[in-house]
Amino acid sequence: MRMAELFKDVDAIIASATPVSATPIGAETVTIAGETMPVRRTWKRPGRMPIGVQIIAAPWREDICLRIAAALDAAGIVKTPIAAL
């Protein structure tokens, strides 16, 4: 329960969701910590090179995660994709 102890002092943690920013279009490999590996299809993005983030809060505190996500989106720091119906 070390994570439960952590959330006694902090409300949330924002961490990267991928180890690197998106690779250029057409890149087949990426080097991380000296190791070259294939590029994941989901890392390839046109235009800007985003890094996904994960917002982590204590159990049953999804409200905190959603408020942080809304604040990041409103500030233009992240862009929440809108799914086409």
C-alpha positions as a printed Julia matrix, in Angstrom:
85×3 Matrix{Float64}:
   0.0    0.0     0.0
   2.88   2.35   -0.68
   0.74   4.19   -3.25
  -1.92   4.86   -0.61
   0.78   6.44    1.54
   1.84   8.66   -1.37
  -1.66  10.06   -1.82
  -1.69  11.27    1.78
   0.68  14.04    0.61
  -0.36  14.65   -3.02
  -3.7   14.87   -4.81
  -2.51  13.56   -8.17
   0.48  12.59  -10.26
   0.9   13.53  -13.93
   3.27  11.18  -15.74
   4.18  10.6   -19.37
   2.23   7.85  -21.09
   5.02   7.07  -23.56
   8.79   7.11  -23.09
   9.39   9.48  -26.05
   7.52  12.1   -28.05
   5.87  10.96  -31.26
   8.32   9.96  -33.96
   8.49  11.61  -37.37
   6.19  10.17  -40.03
   7.9    7.26  -41.73
  10.25   6.44  -38.84
  10.56   2.7   -38.38
  12.69   2.61  -35.23
  13.28   4.67  -32.09
  16.19   4.55  -29.64
  15.38   4.61  -25.94
  18.13   4.32  -23.33
  20.55   3.13  -26.0
  18.25   0.36  -27.29
  16.8    0.6   -30.8
  13.33  -0.82  -31.17
  10.43  -0.71  -33.67
   8.14   2.31  -33.58
   4.69   1.54  -32.3
   1.99   2.46  -34.79
   0.24   4.6   -32.17
   3.32   6.82  -31.74
   3.13   8.09  -35.34
   1.29  11.41  -35.49
   1.08  14.03  -38.26
   1.88  17.65  -37.48
   2.85  18.38  -33.88
   4.68  15.77  -31.84
   2.49  15.1   -28.79
   3.34  13.19  -25.67
   0.46  11.47  -23.95
   0.05  11.94  -20.22
  -1.59   9.85  -17.6
  -3.25  11.44  -14.61
  -3.14   9.28  -11.49
  -5.12   9.92   -8.31
  -5.97   7.9    -5.24
  -8.53   5.1    -5.6
 -12.09   6.37   -6.07
 -10.86   9.92   -6.84
 -11.59   9.97  -10.54
 -13.09  13.41   -9.95
  -9.59  14.77   -9.38
  -8.32  13.22  -12.64
 -11.24  14.64  -14.61
 -10.8   18.14  -13.15
  -7.08  18.11  -14.0
  -7.8   16.87  -17.54
 -10.4   19.63  -18.02
  -7.98  22.27  -16.74
  -5.18  21.07  -19.05
  -7.58  21.1   -22.0
  -8.97  24.56  -21.16
  -5.43  25.97  -20.87
  -4.53  24.56  -24.29
  -1.78  22.38  -22.81
  -3.43  19.23  -24.12
  -6.08  18.66  -26.74
  -8.8   16.17  -26.02
  -9.74  14.32  -29.2
 -13.41  14.29  -30.12
 -14.5   10.95  -31.53
 -16.53  11.04  -34.73
 -19.91   9.39  -34.36
